Structure formats: structure tokens, C-alpha cells
Amino acid sequence: MGEKDIGVVGLGVMGLALALNLKDNGKKVVGSNRSAGPRERARAAGLDVVDTLDAMATELARPRVVLLSVPAGAAVDTVIEGLAPHLEDGDIVIDSGNSHYTDSERRTAELAKRGILFSGTGVSGGEEGARHGPAIMVGCAEQAYGRLKPLFDAIAAKFEGEPCSGWMGPGGAGHFVKMVHNGI
């Protein structure tokens, strides 16, 4: 059984920045990426990195929390399908990309059939925000939010001492709010 607090899949610009923010805020992080280049950059930055989703699942404390930072669309579904066989009841998968909220609704329902919790979470602030404090718009079941709130509050931007992170509602609510935010 592993001891890492969170796994980050996708170590490109945003994923690496979020992983380093998590690490800087006391979280035990393990990262993974399908391509070797981002894995090597993450290792050079001081992250623990594994080559496979199976290895990541083994490194994580139970119940597991895995944050995806991959392009919206088919890539998210592909990673979820590769990861799901290694997950158990009560584990949480977070999609931190710019997925359409209807995709988040679908993923919430599909993963619920396996006992896995899903969070469609909007992250705002670009690379700099992800690295040093983004605004975070969380969409998920209340049960999942209770576990995610301390994690997100730790890495979020602060305004007058309060974290710029909050629960927008269930299912695709986080990605819906991020979509509106992007349109403003």
C-alpha cells in the first residue's frame, strides 16, 4: 500500500505546475505522463514520477485521489479507462482540464457505477496560477468535496486570507462555471 496523497497524470505545463504547487504545500505527490520527456522534466524538478498508471495506483494511499491534467475530450476518457481498473470504491478522479460540463456529467455517472467518485474541476490562472495559486471551481458529489476541500484550499490563490476555491455543485458544475468564466 502506498503513502502518496495524490497522483497527477499529465505533466505538461499545467500538470507540472499543479504537482509542484501541491508538493510545496506539503502534499506527497506522484506524477505520471505517457511521454518520457515530461516525466524527465518532472523528475528534474524534484517530483516522484512513475511510468505507468498501475504503478501510480500502487504508490497512492487509500482511498486514492488522482488529478488528471490532460487535453479535454477523448484524452480524458482514455486516461480514465486506463486508470479505472486500478481504482477501488471511494477513490476520486479529478479532471482539472477544460472539459465540457456535459462530459463531466457523463463521467460522473459512468464512474459512479464502479464506486469511483469524479470531480470536474475548473482551474484558472494559467501556468503561473497553477504553480503559485489558482482559482479553483470544484464540481463533484458533496462526499468527494469533503475530502478535496483541504487539498484545494491549500494550493488555491488567497484573497484577504481566504482560499479562492469552492464547491460549485455536483456533477459538471465546476466545469460549467469554468466555461462561463472563460467566456467573460
C-alpha positions, -999 to +999 in steps of 0.1 A: +000+000+000+013+034-010+017+066+010+013+094-016-015+118-011-023+125-047-013+113-082-010+138-111-015+123-146-002+147-173+030+165-165+028+192-192+027+229-184-004+229-161+000+194-147+036+200-136+028+234-122-001+219-101+021+190-090+048+213-078+022+236-060+008+205-042+043+194-032+053+229-020+021+228+002+031+196+020+013+170-002+031+138-011+028+137-049+035+111-075+033+120-112+030+102-144+029+110-181+027+088-212+057+105-228+092+103-214+101+140-219+076+154-194+084+126-169+121+136-171+113+173-166+092+165-136+119+143-121+145+171-127+121+195-108+121+171-078+089+152-082+085+114-077+075+100-111+063+066-123+060+053-158+026+036-157-009+042-142-007+008-124+025+020-107+008+052-098-022+035-082+002+013-061+020+045-048-012+061-036-026+059-001-062+046+000-087+060-007-068+073-037-070+108-053-058+112-089-058+145-107-058+145-145-042+173-164-046+162-200-064+178-230-102+178-228-121+152-248-110+118-258-077+120-239-096+123-205-117+092-213-086+073-224-068+080-192-098+072-171-102+038-189-066+030-183-067+041-147-101+027-136-091-010-134-065+001-107-090+020-086-115+009-059-147+021-043-143+056-028-113+066-049-116+101-066-106+111-101-103+148-107-104+162-143-087+196-140-088+204-177-113+225-197-138+197-203-173+205-214-196+202-184-218+176-201-187+153-204-182+157-167-218+148-160-213+116-181-181+107-164-196+112-130-224+088-139-201+062-155-176+062-127-203+060-100-213+026-114-178+014-104-180+031-070-154+058-081-161+095-074-154+120-101-147+157-099-148+181-129-128+209-115-120+242-133-086+256-126-080+293-136-048+313-137-027+297-163+007+283-156+016+309-130-017+304-112-014+267-112+021+269-098+015+296-071-022+297-065-051+292-090-088+299-086-104+265-083-140+257-092-149+223-079-178+202-092-184+168-075-205+150-050-206+165-015-190+133-002-160+139-025-158+176-018-153+170+019-121+152+011-110+175-017-116+209+001-084+207+023-063+198-008-077+226-030-077+252-002-040+246+004-030+253-032-055+280-042-049+317-045-059+336-014-079+368-012-080+385+022-067+353+037-094+331+022-088+305-005-101+312-040-116+277-041-151+264-037-177+238-044-199+249-073-222+219-071-225+183-082-215+167-115-204+191-142-210+223-121-173+231-117-167+228-155-199+248-162-187+277-140-152+275-157-169+277-191-188+308-181-156+322-166-137+316-198-165+334-218-163+366-197 
